[in-house]
């Protein structure tokens, strides 16, 4: 009676190996919810690939992967004094700390621990990083040799939003390399752009990949929910916490999966095309009337929520009497795996 993610293991791992073969210097990313698979599982998959480095999102996530992955661990969230766990990790020689502010670099350089660091350069993302104008100060701090510089890191926007990131990546990397020779680490580069930069830069390159490695390719992943209850209802009958009146005769289908699983948790989308914007506008108009389309598919159609999903269950309305599932049936549920928490991951052999 749960939400289950099923993945054909051989296909999934074959895709991972293809990405590895095409990406010299690959650094797998395992952060947050582990792209739906969980951090421990992804750490084990990264270890099986034989890579030497794994990236996690926060200092707290190091503990989740440390026992399953024996190589070095990069923390992508920039190091900050006072961040829970950040100071303690300075004693772990396996951990590489991302540094995005000169003041933090000064703090680490004076710590006496000589931690390993990635120096983050500010990109057009405008999220974290040191601006080009600050690199004179960076050079000054590095002269004290209080940190071990593992590389320069350049976190780029999505290529689809920019038409390609190669020019920005090359410009920033060369700016950093003029201060200190070290490998250049990148994210969000196309394969062709990364190959060109590898041929252009002579200090080594690394590419962080998360979504494409774990969720890319043509792997037939399936997520399902379980039917917990089915109730016949009449037009006008009021149901649910908020006693919404039913628009027609039909059935209420109660399903496993709710907000605790990431169901119906919304975030801004790119809505890059006119069609996507139109769909968003139509769905918004319908939701304004008190109805929202659910991610559950019954009898070939996405069904409407009766009301917002509960914490661990959802109620949807199916009109009429055809195609009504039975208790215990498993039905497809569409989940954004980067925000989902499933009850079980099944790797099908």
C-alpha positions as CSV (number, residue, x, y, z in Angstrom):
1,X,0.0,0.0,0.0
2,X,2.7,2.5,-1.0
3,X,4.2,4.7,-3.7
4,X,6.7,2.6,-5.6
5,X,9.4,3.6,-8.1
6,X,10.3,0.7,-10.5
7,X,13.4,0.8,-12.6
8,X,14.9,-1.8,-15.0
9,X,18.3,-2.2,-13.3
10,X,20.3,-3.4,-16.4
11,X,19.0,-0.5,-18.5
12,X,19.6,2.1,-15.8
13,X,23.2,1.0,-15.1
14,X,23.9,0.7,-18.8
15,X,22.9,4.3,-19.2
16,X,25.1,5.3,-16.3
17,X,28.1,3.6,-18.0
18,X,27.4,5.4,-21.3
19,X,27.4,8.8,-19.5
20,X,30.7,7.8,-17.7
21,X,32.3,6.7,-21.0
22,X,31.3,10.0,-22.7
23,X,32.4,12.2,-19.8
24,X,36.1,12.0,-18.8
25,X,36.3,13.6,-15.3
26,X,32.7,12.8,-14.4
27,X,31.6,13.8,-10.9
28,X,28.2,12.3,-10.1
29,X,25.9,14.4,-8.1
30,X,23.8,12.9,-5.3
31,X,21.9,15.6,-3.3
32,X,18.6,16.4,-1.8
33,X,16.2,13.4,-2.2
34,X,18.8,11.5,-4.3
35,X,16.8,12.2,-7.5
36,X,14.1,10.0,-6.1
37,X,16.4,7.0,-5.4
38,X,17.9,8.2,-2.1
39,X,21.4,9.3,-1.3
40,X,22.7,6.0,0.0
41,X,21.6,4.1,-3.1
42,X,23.2,6.7,-5.4
43,X,26.4,6.7,-3.4
44,X,26.6,2.9,-4.0
45,X,25.9,3.3,-7.7
46,X,28.7,5.9,-7.9
47,X,31.1,3.6,-6.2
48,X,30.2,0.8,-8.6
49,X,31.0,3.1,-11.5
50,X,34.5,3.5,-10.1
51,X,34.6,7.3,-10.0
52,X,36.9,9.0,-7.5
53,X,34.7,11.8,-6.5
54,X,31.0,12.3,-5.5
55,X,29.2,15.6,-5.1
56,X,26.5,16.2,-2.4
57,X,24.5,19.3,-1.7
58,X,25.0,20.2,1.9
59,X,27.4,19.4,4.8
60,X,24.7,17.2,6.4
61,X,24.5,15.0,3.4
62,X,28.1,13.9,3.7
63,X,27.2,11.5,6.5
64,X,24.5,9.9,4.3
65,X,27.0,8.9,1.6
66,X,30.3,8.5,3.5
67,X,29.9,4.7,4.3
68,X,28.7,3.8,0.8
69,X,31.3,5.8,-1.2
70,X,35.0,5.5,-0.5
71,X,36.3,8.4,-2.6
72,X,36.4,12.1,-2.1
73,X,33.1,14.0,-1.4
74,X,32.5,17.6,-2.7
75,X,30.0,19.7,-0.8
76,X,28.3,22.0,-3.4
77,X,26.7,24.4,-1.0
78,X,29.4,27.1,-0.3
79,X,31.2,26.8,3.0
80,X,30.0,29.2,5.6
81,X,31.3,29.7,9.2
82,X,28.7,28.7,11.6
83,X,26.9,26.4,9.2
84,X,25.9,23.2,11.2
85,X,28.5,20.6,10.6
86,X,30.7,22.8,8.4
87,X,33.5,23.3,10.9
88,X,33.6,19.6,11.9
89,X,34.0,18.5,8.3
90,X,37.3,20.5,8.0
91,X,38.9,17.6,9.9
92,X,37.8,15.1,7.2
93,X,40.5,14.8,4.5
94,X,38.0,13.2,2.1
95,X,35.8,16.3,2.0
96,X,36.2,19.1,-0.6
97,X,34.6,22.5,0.4
98,X,33.2,24.9,-2.1
99,X,34.2,28.5,-1.4
100,X,32.3,31.4,-2.9
101,X,33.4,34.4,-0.8
102,X,36.8,35.9,-0.2
103,X,36.0,36.3,3.6
104,X,35.3,32.6,3.8
105,X,38.5,31.8,2.0
106,X,40.4,33.9,4.5
107,X,38.7,32.1,7.4
108,X,39.7,28.7,6.0
109,X,43.2,29.7,5.1
110,X,43.7,30.9,8.7
111,X,42.2,27.7,10.2
112,X,45.4,25.8,10.4
113,X,43.8,22.7,8.9
114,X,44.7,23.4,5.2
115,X,41.3,22.1,3.9
116,X,40.7,21.1,0.3
117,X,38.7,23.8,-1.5
118,X,37.0,24.5,-4.8
119,X,37.0,28.2,-5.7
120,X,33.6,29.1,-7.1
121,X,33.5,31.9,-9.8
122,X,30.4,34.0,-10.2
123,X,28.5,33.2,-13.4
124,X,25.5,34.7,-15.1
125,X,23.5,32.4,-12.8
126,X,24.2,35.1,-10.1
127,X,23.7,32.5,-7.3
128,X,27.1,32.0,-5.6
129,X,30.6,32.8,-6.5
130,X,33.5,35.3,-6.5
131,X,33.4,38.0,-9.1
132,X,36.3,38.5,-11.5
133,X,37.1,41.8,-9.7
134,X,37.7,39.9,-6.4
135,X,40.4,37.7,-7.8
136,X,43.2,40.0,-6.8
137,X,42.2,39.4,-3.2
138,X,41.9,35.7,-3.9
139,X,45.5,35.7,-5.2
140,X,46.6,37.4,-2.0
141,X,44.9,34.8,0.3
142,X,46.3,31.9,-1.7
143,X,49.8,33.2,-1.3
144,X,49.6,32.1,2.4
145,X,49.2,28.4,1.2
146,X,46.6,27.8,3.9
147,X,44.2,25.8,1.7
148,X,44.7,23.1,-0.9
149,X,43.1,24.3,-4.1
150,X,41.5,21.4,-5.8
151,X,40.1,23.5,-8.7
152,X,38.0,26.3,-9.9
153,X,34.3,25.7,-10.2
154,X,31.9,27.3,-12.7
155,X,28.2,26.7,-12.1
156,X,26.3,27.7,-15.3
157,X,22.7,28.2,-16.4
158,X,20.9,25.6,-18.4
159,X,22.2,25.5,-22.0
160,X,18.7,25.6,-23.4
161,X,18.2,29.0,-21.7
162,X,21.4,30.5,-23.1
163,X,21.9,28.8,-26.4
164,X,25.1,27.3,-25.0
165,X,27.5,28.1,-22.2
166,X,30.9,27.4,-23.8
167,X,32.0,31.0,-24.2
168,X,31.2,31.9,-20.6
169,X,32.7,28.7,-19.2
170,X,36.0,29.2,-21.1
171,X,36.3,32.9,-20.2
172,X,35.7,32.4,-16.5
173,X,37.9,29.3,-16.3
174,X,40.8,31.1,-18.0
175,X,40.4,34.0,-15.7
176,X,40.7,31.7,-12.7
177,X,43.6,29.8,-14.1
178,X,45.5,33.1,-14.5
179,X,45.4,33.3,-10.7
180,X,46.2,29.6,-9.9
181,X,46.7,26.6,-12.1
182,X,44.2,24.0,-11.1
183,X,41.5,21.8,-12.7
184,X,38.4,23.5,-14.0
185,X,35.1,22.0,-12.8
186,X,31.9,22.7,-14.7
187,X,28.1,22.0,-14.6
188,X,25.5,22.3,-17.3
189,X,27.6,22.0,-20.4
190,X,26.6,20.1,-23.5
191,X,28.8,17.1,-24.4
192,X,30.2,18.9,-27.4
193,X,31.1,22.1,-25.4
194,X,32.7,20.0,-22.7
195,X,34.8,18.1,-25.2
196,X,36.0,21.4,-26.7
197,X,36.9,22.8,-23.3
198,X,38.8,19.7,-22.5
199,X,40.9,20.2,-25.6
200,X,41.4,24.0,-24.8
201,X,42.3,23.9,-21.1
202,X,45.4,22.1,-20.1
203,X,45.0,21.8,-16.3
204,X,42.3,19.0,-16.3
205,X,38.5,19.3,-16.3
206,X,35.7,17.8,-14.3
207,X,32.0,17.8,-15.2
208,X,29.3,17.5,-12.5
209,X,26.2,15.6,-13.7
210,X,23.1,14.7,-11.7
211,X,19.8,14.7,-13.6
212,X,21.2,13.3,-16.9
213,X,23.1,10.5,-15.1
214,X,20.3,9.3,-12.8
215,X,17.2,10.3,-14.7
216,X,18.3,10.6,-18.3
217,X,18.2,8.3,-21.3
218,X,15.4,6.1,-22.4
219,X,15.2,4.0,-19.2
220,X,11.6,2.9,-18.6
221,X,11.1,4.2,-15.0
222,X,7.6,3.7,-13.6
223,X,6.0,5.1,-10.4
224,X,2.8,3.6,-9.1
225,X,0.3,4.2,-6.3
226,X,-2.0,1.8,-4.6
227,X,-5.8,2.1,-4.6
228,X,-6.8,2.2,-0.9
229,X,-10.6,2.7,-1.1
230,X,-13.3,3.3,-3.6
231,X,-16.7,5.0,-2.9
232,X,-19.7,5.5,-5.1
233,X,-21.0,9.1,-5.0
234,X,-23.9,11.0,-6.5
235,X,-24.0,14.3,-8.2
236,X,-24.1,17.1,-5.6
237,X,-23.0,14.9,-2.8
238,X,-20.4,16.6,-0.5
239,X,-17.1,14.8,0.3
240,X,-13.7,15.3,1.7
241,X,-12.3,17.6,4.4
242,X,-13.7,20.6,2.6
243,X,-17.0,19.0,1.6
244,X,-16.8,19.8,-2.1
245,X,-20.0,19.0,-4.1
246,X,-19.5,16.3,-6.8
247,X,-20.2,17.5,-10.3
248,X,-21.7,14.2,-11.5
249,X,-22.4,10.6,-10.5
250,X,-19.2,8.7,-10.1
251,X,-16.7,7.3,-7.7
252,X,-14.1,8.7,-5.3
253,X,-10.9,6.7,-5.6
254,X,-8.6,7.0,-2.5
255,X,-4.9,6.5,-3.4
256,X,-1.7,6.1,-1.6
257,X,0.6,9.1,-2.0
258,X,0.2,12.6,-0.8
259,X,2.2,15.7,0.1
260,X,4.7,13.7,2.1
261,X,5.6,12.0,-1.2
262,X,5.9,15.2,-3.1
263,X,2.6,14.8,-4.9
264,X,1.1,18.1,-6.1
265,X,3.9,20.2,-4.6
266,X,4.3,22.9,-7.2
267,X,7.3,25.0,-8.2
268,X,7.9,27.5,-11.0
269,X,8.5,25.9,-14.4
270,X,10.4,27.2,-17.4
271,X,7.2,27.4,-19.6
272,X,9.5,28.1,-22.5
273,X,7.0,27.7,-25.3
274,X,3.7,29.3,-26.1
275,X,1.9,25.9,-25.8
276,X,3.4,25.4,-22.3
277,X,2.2,28.8,-21.2
278,X,-1.3,28.1,-22.6
279,X,-1.5,24.8,-20.7
280,X,-0.4,26.6,-17.5
281,X,-3.0,29.3,-18.0
282,X,-5.8,26.8,-18.6
283,X,-4.8,24.7,-15.6
284,X,-4.7,27.8,-13.5
285,X,-8.2,28.9,-14.6
286,X,-9.6,25.4,-13.7
287,X,-7.8,25.4,-10.3
288,X,-9.4,28.8,-9.6
289,X,-12.8,27.1,-9.8
290,X,-11.7,24.6,-7.1
291,X,-10.5,21.7,-9.3
292,X,-6.9,20.6,-10.0
293,X,-5.7,17.8,-12.3
294,X,-4.0,15.1,-10.3
295,X,-0.9,13.1,-11.5
296,X,-2.9,9.8,-11.1
297,X,-4.0,8.1,-14.3
298,X,-7.1,5.9,-14.2
299,X,-8.6,4.3,-17.3
300,X,-6.1,6.2,-19.5
301,X,-6.9,9.7,-18.1
302,X,-5.4,12.0,-15.5
303,X,-8.1,12.4,-12.9
304,X,-9.2,15.5,-10.9
305,X,-8.4,15.9,-7.3
306,X,-11.4,16.1,-5.1
307,X,-9.4,18.4,-2.8
308,X,-5.8,19.1,-2.1
309,X,-3.9,15.9,-1.4
310,X,-3.6,14.8,2.2
311,X,-0.3,14.0,3.8
312,X,-0.1,10.3,2.7
313,X,-3.2,9.8,0.6
314,X,-5.1,11.5,-2.2
315,X,-8.8,11.5,-3.3
316,X,-9.6,11.7,-7.0
317,X,-13.0,11.8,-8.8
318,X,-13.8,9.4,-11.6
319,X,-17.2,10.1,-13.3
320,X,-19.5,7.3,-14.2
321,X,-19.0,3.6,-13.6
322,X,-16.5,2.5,-16.2
323,X,-12.8,1.9,-15.6
324,X,-13.1,2.0,-11.9
325,X,-10.1,0.3,-10.3
326,X,-10.4,-2.1,-7.4
327,X,-8.9,-1.9,-3.9
328,X,-5.2,-3.0,-4.1
329,X,-4.8,-2.2,-7.8
330,X,-1.6,-0.3,-8.7
331,X,-2.1,2.7,-11.0
332,X,0.4,5.1,-12.6
333,X,1.3,8.3,-10.8
334,X,3.5,10.9,-12.5
335,X,6.1,12.3,-10.1
336,X,8.9,14.8,-10.5
337,X,11.6,12.6,-9.1
338,X,13.8,15.5,-8.1
339,X,11.1,16.4,-5.5
340,X,9.5,13.0,-4.8
341,X,9.9,10.7,-1.8
342,X,8.8,7.2,-2.7
343,X,8.1,4.5,-0.2
344,X,10.1,1.8,-2.1
345,X,12.6,1.7,-5.0
346,X,12.5,-1.6,-6.9
347,X,15.4,-2.4,-9.3
348,X,13.9,-5.0,-11.6
349,X,16.5,-7.5,-12.8
